[in-house]
């Protein structure tokens, strides 16, 4: 059986396979995190290398496909941050890097300059592309400007706006969309998810991200934070102590979605991410000005760039919560925006 992609990407799959012989040397796949972009790109790379494709898709049976099945294809490489590499082992107190470094890019030199084992050429996947640090992006740009023979780059980005314009301009862009809600809910039910609708609401209708939420710890942590945010009197110190061991990217994501829902409740009377807290969000929104909520939300969005490496996690969490309580009190948020 040939390989297949998620149902909501079948249109894009057919379109790109129809022109696979003429694909450019650099492609940028973009879309919401958790919709299956990396899976799509891996299967595309496999299909480009397949020795006996079926309707242009990988056959899943030839030697090339068997190599892909064991993550051992000699003409395929993935460039990931240390934190996403399954083989990376944390040693001592050193945390895995959340960025792709210039050394990572330079280490591709030998692979790029070797002759491909098969006629399908070589493929390098970079995921997530926005985690390339400045020096790494500059090093990659040299290869994109002077593409090596028989080598294709596939960049996968959740937030393509974080990439340098020089990188984006040298890639052909492919948008991989989120699915219709009904399709996503049915797919989650088929996977055995217990809260498909609420999980999808939490992730902005991203099915794979929603499936990953199907564990008790996530829902317990969410209840603790959102219950604290919805309280009549928010105690920033007490709440910070309660949630201090929670993953900071997860906390920031919840706060961003909460502020989005506050603004939505204020502006149009509906919420997107937390329908189970719709009443509390509506009551809070009625007390606030839309412009103050919008400023708070922008403050949280700016925090995204530093979320993976705060100097002091506890102070970082407290700062986020102080900013929120300042919003509720109608105070100037600039003090907390640094």
Secondary structure, DSSP 4 states (H G I P E B T S, - for coil): ------GGGHHHHHHHHHTGGG--SEEEEE--TTSSHHHHHHHHHHHHH-SS-BTTB--S-SHHHHHHHTT--TTEEEEE-GGG-TT----TTPPPPSSB-HHHHHTTHHHHHSPPSSTT-EEEEEETGGGB-HHHHHHHHHHHHTPPTTEEEEEEES-GGGS-HHHHTTSEEEE-PPPPHHHHHHHHHHTT-S-HHHHHHHHTS-HHHHHHT-SHHHHHHHHHHHHHHTSSS--HHHHHHHHTTS-HHHHHHHHHHHHHHHHHHHHTS--SS-GGGHHHHHHHHHHS-HHHHHHHHHHHHHGGGGTTS-S-HHHHHHHHHHHHHHHHHT--GGGG--
